[in-house]
């Protein structure tokens, strides 16, 4: 079953001769329970693609279906509800609320949706991300790696249909990066989560089941995952 599907997705910024075609007809499907890394050189359209998949931007043409819903058919309210209830997000900047504790940051999506915390699931997540002794700390009292682990737990607390990760290790040292990537891998393997991650880093991409590479707004590679060296070779080949 595909959780996310696109058909001939296009995004153009500007008009006439100065128009920039950020996406030039992308058709992809993302099955449930798969970890996909989206790669490509700067300006290839990978961030644009993620924004369109997550309903954060609207396509110039083509369609996006997420969790059975055609995004173009949803108004602002419908999109807000979809993002809140069915999508999880992890960004390069941790985007935690400074005045809230780690626990409050994690349960924020449920509070916003007016839903109760499933205590058993919360406990399982906390033990998975290893933050049991940090729950009362505010973001300023946590390391970068701990903050990103809070962000991963927050993205999973409402059991989303799909988790979008945009350069999730961009601000982290090697050790913290590995921890966060292993968490995302665990979410797929143990919790049957669907993860779509944008990254420029071969080491990060090597943890995925599938690698999609964009160039000039088009898909130039879509295949099974490989090790970091294989990812670098792929990037060289499409460059």
Beta strands, then each sheet from edge to edge (+ up, - down):
strand 1: 2-13
strand 2: 20-31
strand 3: 35-39
strand 4: 61-66
strand 5: 69-70
strand 6: 87-90
strand 7: 162-166
strand 8: 195-198
strand 9: 210-215
strand 10: 218-224
sheet 1: 2+ 1- 4+ 5-
sheet 2: 6+ 7+ 8+ 3+ 9+ 10-
end
